[in-house]
Amino acid sequence: MNTLEKMETFIVLAECRSFTEAARRLYCSQPTISHHINYLEQDFDSRLFHRSGRKVELTKQGEVLLTYAKQILSLVDEASETIKKVDYFEQTL
């Protein structure tokens, strides 16, 4: 799994606030969700979620990352669309 996939996991978990629900939405296991979040927390050297029982809440650091993660994934989508347009344009020449 690459960092972009982990960012997507982070966004989904932030939105649904449940490891179980995030796993269901992403068609993977709860341990996979935990692994992705642990990876990001180690990578950023910061706790991203407060965990209490089955619910999770973003920390202040998590709120900051959420803003950037959404921008990053949006830019990747934008780049993909632009590349497709360039490819189409070159094929029509």
C-alpha positions as CSV (number, residue, x, y, z in Angstrom):
1,M,0.0,0.0,0.0
2,N,1.3,3.4,-0.9
3,T,0.9,6.7,1.0
4,L,-2.0,7.9,-1.2
5,E,-4.0,4.8,-0.2
6,K,-3.2,5.4,3.4
7,M,-4.3,9.0,3.0
8,E,-7.6,7.8,1.6
9,T,-8.0,5.4,4.6
10,F,-7.3,8.3,6.9
11,I,-10.0,10.5,5.2
12,V,-12.6,7.8,5.3
13,L,-11.9,7.0,9.0
14,A,-12.1,10.8,9.8
15,E,-15.5,11.0,8.0
16,C,-17.1,7.9,9.5
17,R,-15.3,7.9,12.9
18,S,-15.4,4.1,13.1
19,F,-12.7,1.5,12.2
20,T,-15.5,-1.0,11.5
21,E,-17.3,1.4,9.1
22,A,-14.1,2.5,7.4
23,A,-13.2,-1.1,6.8
24,R,-16.6,-1.8,5.3
25,R,-16.5,1.3,3.0
26,L,-13.0,0.4,1.8
27,Y,-13.6,-3.3,1.5
28,C,-10.8,-4.3,3.7
29,S,-10.2,-5.6,7.3
30,Q,-10.1,-3.5,10.5
31,P,-6.4,-4.5,11.1
32,T,-5.6,-3.0,7.6
33,I,-7.3,0.3,8.7
34,S,-5.3,0.2,11.9
35,H,-2.1,-0.5,10.1
36,H,-2.6,2.4,7.7
37,I,-3.4,4.9,10.5
38,N,-0.4,3.6,12.6
39,Y,1.8,4.1,9.6
40,L,0.7,7.7,9.1
41,E,1.0,8.4,12.8
42,Q,4.6,7.1,12.8
43,D,5.3,9.0,9.5
44,F,4.1,12.3,10.9
45,D,5.3,11.5,14.5
46,S,1.9,12.5,15.9
47,R,-1.4,11.1,17.1
48,L,-4.0,11.7,14.5
49,F,-7.0,10.2,16.4
50,H,-8.3,10.0,19.9
51,R,-9.6,6.5,20.3
52,S,-12.3,5.7,22.8
53,G,-14.0,2.4,22.5
54,R,-15.3,1.9,19.0
55,K,-15.4,5.6,18.1
56,V,-12.5,7.8,17.1
57,E,-12.2,11.6,16.9
58,L,-9.5,13.6,15.1
59,T,-6.8,15.3,17.2
60,K,-5.8,18.9,16.3
61,Q,-2.9,17.3,14.3
62,G,-5.4,15.0,12.6
63,E,-7.6,18.0,11.6
64,V,-4.6,19.7,10.0
65,L,-3.7,16.5,8.1
66,L,-7.3,16.0,6.9
67,T,-7.2,19.4,5.2
68,Y,-3.9,18.5,3.4
69,A,-4.9,14.9,2.6
70,K,-8.1,16.1,0.9
71,Q,-6.0,18.6,-1.1
72,I,-3.5,16.0,-2.0
73,L,-6.0,13.5,-3.3
74,S,-7.9,16.3,-5.2
75,L,-4.6,17.3,-6.9
76,V,-3.9,13.6,-7.9
77,D,-7.4,13.4,-9.4
78,E,-6.9,16.7,-11.2
79,A,-3.5,15.6,-12.6
80,S,-5.1,12.3,-13.8
81,E,-7.8,14.2,-15.7
82,T,-5.3,16.6,-17.2
83,I,-3.1,13.8,-18.4
84,K,-6.1,12.0,-20.0
85,K,-7.0,15.2,-21.8
86,V,-3.4,15.6,-23.1
87,D,-3.3,11.9,-24.2
88,Y,-6.6,12.4,-26.0
89,F,-5.4,15.6,-27.7
90,E,-2.1,13.9,-28.8
91,Q,-4.1,10.9,-30.3
92,T,-6.3,13.2,-32.4
93,L,-3.3,14.9,-34.0
